[in-house]
């Protein structure tokens, strides 16, 4: 039996991956308040970017981003964000990230 089959069906494996990569809370970069309402970006189109999410502080309304991946992938994501000025964090998290070539 293959390794994937030992970990369960496809739905179970997806659930396990989401749980493994999930971020439960962030600390606001401005005031330190705990942020629990977090929008996650779909990062499948950017090789090397494992997790990217944003939360809006309930106290001071500042945005806090959390990103995990290679330096090149994080730089690409930062460039994407800088091009999205004027878009709400919830809307930007739903945008389709541009495809980044692996080479």
Residue pairs with C-beta under 8 A, 6 or more apart in sequence:
4 13
7 13
7 16
8 16
21 50
21 51
22 40
23 38
23 40
23 51
23 53
23 66
24 36
25 34
25 35
25 36
25 38
25 55
26 34
26 35
26 38
26 53
26 55
26 64
26 66
27 33
27 34
27 35
27 64
28 34
28 35
28 55
28 57
28 59
28 60
28 62
28 64
29 62
29 64
30 57
30 60
30 62
30 64
31 57
31 59
31 60
31 62
33 57
33 58
33 59
33 60
35 55
35 56
35 57
35 58
35 64
36 55
37 55
37 56
37 58
38 53
38 54
38 55
38 66
39 53
39 54
39 55
39 89
39 90
39 93
39 94
40 51
40 52
40 53
40 93
41 52
41 53
41 54
41 77
41 92
41 93
41 97
42 96
42 97
43 49
43 50
43 51
43 52
43 69
43 77
43 97
45 96
45 97
45 98
45 99
45 100
46 69
46 73
46 76
46 77
46 97
46 99
46 100
47 73
47 100
47 102
48 69
48 70
48 72
48 73
49 67
49 68
49 69
49 70
49 73
49 74
49 76
49 77
50 68
50 69
51 66
51 67
51 68
51 69
52 65
52 66
52 67
52 68
52 69
52 77
53 65
53 66
53 67
53 93
54 63
54 64
54 65
54 66
54 89
54 92
54 93
55 63
55 64
55 66
55 89
56 62
56 63
56 64
56 89
57 63
57 64
63 89
65 81
67 74
67 77
67 78
69 77
73 100
76 100
77 97
80 97
80 98
81 92
84 92
84 95
87 95
